[in-house]
Amino acid sequence: MTERVTLITGASAGIGTELARVFAANGHRLALTARRADRLEALANELCTKGGKKPIVIACDLQDADAGEKIAAALAAEGVELDYLVNNAGFGVFGDAIECDRVAQVGIVDVNVRALTDLSLRFADQLIRNRGGLLNVGSVAGFLPGPGMAVYYASKAYVISLTEALRAELAPRGVRVTVLCPGPVQTEFQARAGVGAGHDTAVLNVPAVDVARQAYRGLMANKRAVLPGLGIKIVPFALRFFPRGFILSATSRFQRQRH
């Protein structure tokens, strides 16, 4: 019988690292991918010391057009199949879209949209065969327009929409599909995006380890969406009561305060 593994992208830091720890603690063998091989190896060794088989490490940049092929080839070489796929990798760039680096912003689409879509579709047959699950990491930003981080917000709106559609398509085939929509989480994301420290709203801020635990429980319970923290749960509901123009203006003001 082919060994089954859980593939987690962006596993070298933040929520991805905590998701790896949670899945491993619940008996899953892992395949970890991210750009930084040294961090992946350190995490794999950490998880190995806690029992279980050492995770498969796949150093790969999801901005590369052939990233999906590299990951699939590495898994095939190990003789494993996926039963769970966690598309966690993602990044953003802070600032007005017309003033920010264009290549960096297209890179956001490559990672947050293209690679996530590629892996979700590429491994769907394995998830179906093994009656597993798909966890895509979106964001509360996906419910909003995002002046000041326009491409990032738009990419997360795509993640939410795609994941909900895949849920409807894969549910009859026995696959759990969940979208995780955290708010601000203190990780390396802020530094890479160029977001100033100390401006995130405390009520929306949930530690990465808690986000990971809630995401795992939600996926196993086959929840449509996981919104960690009370403040985040309120956001989609509250947005129904405000005109889109007001939301756009308020988001723009909030973003200006974060730099």
Disulfide bonds with the S-S distance in Angstrom:
none
